[in-house]
């Protein structure tokens, strides 16, 4: 408009607080994730196993239902650390596929279309930008992993009494800490790959390579060098070691279920598993910090 017109007026309405501005970006990110057609059926699958576990806990404490079925369900559904270990392993496997579908492609469009500079030109920091893009994925993965796990603990406590919770107090701790560690690692890795790999299918494939090819390479090193430290490259073994220690106070061989398993006579120290996971998290943060810039220098 012409300067002499003087029809422009400064916005004087309410301003969003600086520490909650990233929620606006999170809202639009959530809408983008909902538009994915492949994500919806995977999410439905992610809620099937918690329903089966809820039914198992109910039958374990319902004598009338046990007599009607004429089956000793208490032997099939022993509500102990192994029960919740299986639950966490199954849900974590499903959450990996959810992260591979929903995670890549959150940041790459902003980089491809030069929208990142426009976003960072507003009163939003780089940390807020990453949080806004990552928060919906964290919330989605949490609803699949540790949140329904806590609901199962609450159901078991209400049926078995607080004495059960007093004996198995490590189970809810393992669900929250172990679940958040897994969710955070998946989310950071998905964001880092989305920032560096602009083609979404390639970024999703890179997640599979990190989790499965790395495990195979680590197993090869163990065979060739006759050692066990190759498991430090196996993210699934690292998480299984951490979960076993959180639930039982020790990570013994044979603990685990499905893809998350601690190999017998090849256990690694718990401190080394935590250290390896910390290195992975730091690497993802470093990659994001290097890529998320307000201006891009082209030589």
Wavefront OBJ file of the C-alpha trace (Angstrom):
o trace
v 0.000 0.000 0.000
v 1.059 3.567 -0.443
v 2.826 5.143 2.512
v 0.691 8.275 2.446
v -2.476 6.183 2.801
v -1.526 5.298 6.418
v -4.246 2.641 6.606
v -1.878 0.059 8.108
v -2.287 -0.425 11.848
v -0.214 -2.489 14.208
v -1.831 -5.595 15.682
v -2.823 -4.862 19.267
v -4.720 -8.059 20.115
v -3.712 -10.734 22.629
v -0.340 -12.391 22.104
v 0.426 -16.042 22.697
v 2.885 -16.690 25.489
v 6.404 -17.325 24.263
v 6.666 -20.731 25.967
v 3.504 -22.080 24.297
v 3.908 -20.790 20.745
v 5.207 -24.146 19.552
v 1.738 -25.622 20.219
v 0.388 -23.788 17.158
v 2.895 -25.590 14.967
v 2.106 -28.849 16.768
v -1.581 -28.434 15.908
v -0.880 -28.155 12.187
v 1.594 -31.036 12.356
v -1.098 -33.207 13.927
v -3.504 -32.347 11.105
v -0.870 -33.352 8.560
v -0.332 -36.686 10.316
v -4.061 -37.400 10.392
v -4.202 -37.050 6.615
v -2.030 -40.157 6.168
v -4.114 -43.102 4.964
v -1.527 -45.737 5.863
v -1.208 -44.515 9.446
v -4.840 -45.111 10.451
v -4.916 -48.934 10.061
v -1.577 -49.246 11.859
v -2.987 -47.246 14.767
v -6.000 -49.556 14.946
v -3.641 -52.524 15.197
v -1.775 -50.721 17.972
v -4.871 -50.731 20.184
v -5.755 -54.398 19.690
v -3.154 -55.894 22.027
v -4.022 -53.589 24.970
v -7.639 -54.723 24.615
v -6.516 -58.363 24.722
v -4.451 -57.633 27.840
v -7.396 -55.882 29.499
v -9.552 -58.932 28.813
v -6.836 -61.242 30.157
v -6.532 -59.326 33.424
v -10.300 -59.312 33.824
v -10.601 -63.059 33.247
v -7.738 -63.701 35.617
v -9.827 -62.229 38.445
v -13.299 -63.401 37.365
v -14.060 -66.896 38.651
v -17.438 -67.095 36.916
v -15.897 -66.419 33.535
v -13.161 -68.989 34.219
v -15.735 -71.663 35.049
v -17.728 -70.831 31.935
v -14.652 -71.170 29.749
v -13.468 -74.274 31.649
v -9.917 -73.041 31.255
v -7.359 -72.161 33.905
v -6.719 -68.676 32.639
v -4.454 -67.842 35.576
v -1.792 -69.990 33.970
v -2.219 -68.322 30.602
v -2.236 -64.798 31.984
v 0.138 -64.637 34.918
v 0.155 -60.920 35.710
v 3.843 -60.391 36.447
v 6.883 -58.695 34.978
v 6.916 -61.053 31.997
v 3.303 -60.113 31.179
v 4.145 -56.418 31.030
v 7.442 -57.115 29.255
v 5.535 -58.841 26.460
v 3.047 -55.984 26.369
v 5.794 -53.350 26.093
v 7.661 -55.337 23.433
v 4.587 -55.791 21.240
v 3.509 -52.161 21.545
v 7.044 -50.887 20.941
v 7.239 -52.919 17.740
v 3.990 -51.387 16.513
v 5.140 -47.911 17.561
v 8.253 -48.350 15.420
v 6.107 -48.822 12.313
v 3.999 -45.817 13.331
v 7.130 -43.678 13.677
v 8.455 -44.911 10.319
v 5.191 -43.870 8.662
v 4.418 -40.633 10.484
v 7.856 -39.313 11.437
v 9.664 -38.786 8.126
v 8.281 -35.924 6.116
v 7.629 -33.553 9.014
v 10.624 -31.264 8.419
v 11.725 -32.020 4.855
v 8.866 -30.058 3.165
v 9.891 -26.899 5.028
v 13.467 -27.348 3.850
v 12.494 -28.167 0.285
v 10.130 -25.231 -0.111
v 12.273 -22.749 1.846
v 9.536 -22.462 4.429
v 11.871 -22.959 7.374
v 13.334 -19.466 7.034
v 9.820 -18.021 7.004
v 8.850 -19.911 10.145
v 12.013 -19.009 12.039
v 11.576 -15.347 11.039
v 8.601 -15.315 13.372
v 8.946 -15.187 17.178
v 9.697 -18.899 17.416
v 13.078 -20.443 18.187
v 14.698 -23.476 16.608
v 13.943 -25.498 19.734
v 10.286 -24.492 19.564
v 10.173 -25.492 15.914
v 11.551 -28.980 16.624
v 9.231 -29.386 19.615
v 6.240 -28.337 17.548
v 7.076 -30.869 14.865
v 7.950 -33.659 17.301
v 5.264 -33.275 19.988
v 2.390 -34.861 17.991
v 4.564 -37.887 17.230
v 5.578 -38.202 20.893
v 1.938 -38.014 21.971
v 0.891 -40.568 19.362
v 3.604 -43.060 20.322
v 2.899 -42.548 24.020
v -0.748 -43.462 23.486
v 0.436 -46.776 22.072
v 3.188 -47.692 24.537
v 3.388 -46.569 28.161
v -0.022 -44.870 28.587
v -2.083 -48.067 28.037
v 0.523 -49.878 30.125
v -0.284 -47.660 33.098
v -3.977 -48.334 32.522
v -3.254 -52.066 32.764
v -1.340 -51.503 35.996
v -4.292 -49.531 37.386
v -6.715 -52.304 36.403
v -4.549 -55.004 37.969
v -4.120 -52.954 41.157
v -7.869 -52.386 41.467
v -8.541 -56.125 41.119
v -5.584 -57.580 43.020
v -5.219 -54.881 45.654
v -2.483 -52.451 46.554
v -0.364 -55.323 47.879
v 0.329 -56.356 44.295
v 1.513 -52.842 43.428
v 3.729 -52.762 46.506
v 5.483 -55.941 45.397
v 5.655 -54.964 41.705
v 6.384 -51.258 42.075
v 9.117 -51.481 39.450
v 6.612 -52.301 36.698
v 4.954 -48.849 36.395
v 8.383 -47.242 36.747
v 9.708 -49.349 33.879
v 6.674 -48.580 31.739
v 7.035 -44.824 32.136
v 10.839 -44.503 32.018
v 11.419 -47.246 29.455
v 8.467 -46.161 27.335
v 9.483 -42.501 27.297
v 13.061 -43.447 26.439
v 11.889 -45.508 23.476
v 9.395 -42.871 22.333
v 11.973 -40.084 22.629
v 14.582 -42.034 20.691
v 12.136 -42.886 17.898
v 10.874 -39.316 17.658
v 14.319 -37.729 17.591
v 15.560 -40.221 15.018
v 12.516 -39.629 12.806
v 12.998 -35.847 13.027
v 16.715 -36.101 12.249
v 16.113 -38.319 9.222
v 13.331 -36.012 8.056
v 15.720 -33.055 8.243
v 18.506 -34.733 6.275
v 16.597 -37.027 3.892
v 14.050 -35.060 1.919
v 12.339 -38.033 0.266
v 9.922 -39.574 2.760
v 10.118 -43.244 1.594
v 13.922 -43.141 1.781
v 13.793 -41.651 5.271
v 11.418 -44.390 6.412
v 13.681 -47.012 4.886
v 16.654 -45.487 6.690
v 14.909 -46.107 10.015
v 14.572 -49.796 9.152
v 18.249 -49.926 8.206
v 19.341 -48.375 11.502
v 17.289 -50.789 13.589
v 17.760 -53.995 11.602
v 20.927 -53.667 9.520
v 22.776 -52.277 12.535
v 21.693 -55.318 14.557
v 22.957 -57.667 11.855
v 26.287 -55.860 11.618
v 26.679 -56.017 15.383
v 25.956 -59.749 15.403
v 28.568 -60.211 12.661
v 31.161 -58.392 14.746
v 30.361 -60.627 17.707
v 30.923 -63.738 15.607
v 34.128 -62.570 13.972
v 35.780 -61.068 17.053
v 34.220 -63.461 19.589
v 32.868 -60.677 21.770
v 29.521 -59.285 22.893
v 30.056 -55.535 22.435
v 28.578 -55.674 18.951
v 25.162 -55.554 20.634
v 25.819 -51.867 21.251
v 24.839 -51.401 17.601
v 21.558 -53.244 18.167
v 19.022 -50.691 19.393
v 16.502 -53.401 20.207
v 18.951 -55.247 22.474
v 19.862 -51.983 24.173
v 16.213 -51.277 24.948
v 15.630 -54.862 26.099
v 18.574 -54.551 28.504
v 17.240 -51.292 29.920
v 13.694 -52.635 30.277
v 14.855 -55.826 32.000
v 16.929 -53.809 34.473
v 14.064 -51.412 35.176
v 11.550 -54.210 35.756
v 13.660 -56.779 37.562
v 16.711 -54.891 38.805
v 19.004 -56.912 36.545
v 19.333 -57.723 32.852
v 19.745 -61.491 32.628
v 20.083 -63.489 29.447
v 16.842 -64.789 28.010
v 14.804 -61.775 29.115
v 12.603 -60.205 26.536
v 10.098 -61.072 23.859
v 9.933 -60.844 20.092
v 12.305 -58.303 18.579
v 13.412 -57.008 21.996
v 15.555 -59.727 23.510
v 18.624 -60.084 25.723
v 20.749 -62.899 24.325
v 21.869 -65.589 26.751
v 25.569 -65.520 27.693
v 25.925 -62.314 25.657
v 24.586 -59.774 28.141
v 26.077 -56.314 28.091
v 26.387 -54.081 31.184
v 23.396 -51.876 31.848
v 25.569 -48.765 32.014
v 26.867 -49.441 28.509
v 23.295 -49.724 27.182
v 22.363 -46.377 28.732
v 25.560 -44.818 27.386
v 24.965 -46.103 23.852
v 21.381 -44.786 23.889
v 22.605 -41.423 25.193
v 25.117 -41.231 22.335
v 22.330 -41.920 19.813
v 20.128 -39.226 21.320
v 23.019 -36.729 21.320
v 23.785 -37.565 17.675
v 20.167 -36.916 16.666
v 20.134 -33.594 18.529
v 23.403 -32.604 16.870
v 22.081 -33.449 13.406
v 18.933 -31.415 14.035
v 20.899 -28.439 15.355
v 23.131 -28.486 12.286
v 20.239 -28.732 9.841
v 17.631 -26.451 11.411
v 19.008 -23.029 10.545
v 17.311 -19.717 9.895
v 19.266 -19.167 6.689
v 20.844 -21.559 4.251
v 24.257 -20.777 2.792
v 24.676 -22.055 -0.769
v 28.176 -22.197 -2.209
l 1 2 3 4 5 6 7 8 9 10 11 12 13 14 15 16 17 18 19 20 21 22 23 24 25 26 27 28 29 30 31 32 33 34 35 36 37 38 39 40 41 42 43 44 45 46 47 48 49 50 51 52 53 54 55 56 57 58 59 60 61 62 63 64 65 66 67 68 69 70 71 72 73 74 75 76 77 78 79 80 81 82 83 84 85 86 87 88 89 90 91 92 93 94 95 96 97 98 99 100 101 102 103 104 105 106 107 108 109 110 111 112 113 114 115 116 117 118 119 120 121 122 123 124 125 126 127 128 129 130 131 132 133 134 135 136 137 138 139 140 141 142 143 144 145 146 147 148 149 150 151 152 153 154 155 156 157 158 159 160 161 162 163 164 165 166 167 168 169 170 171 172 173 174 175 176 177 178 179 180 181 182 183 184 185 186 187 188 189 190 191 192 193 194 195 196 197 198 199 200 201 202 203 204 205 206 207 208 209 210 211 212 213 214 215 216 217 218 219 220 221 222 223 224 225 226 227 228 229 230 231 232 233 234 235 236 237 238 239 240 241 242 243 244 245 246 247 248 249 250 251 252 253 254 255 256 257 258 259 260 261 262 263 264 265 266 267 268 269 270 271 272 273 274 275 276 277 278 279 280 281 282 283 284 285 286 287 288 289 290 291 292 293 294 295 296 297 298 299
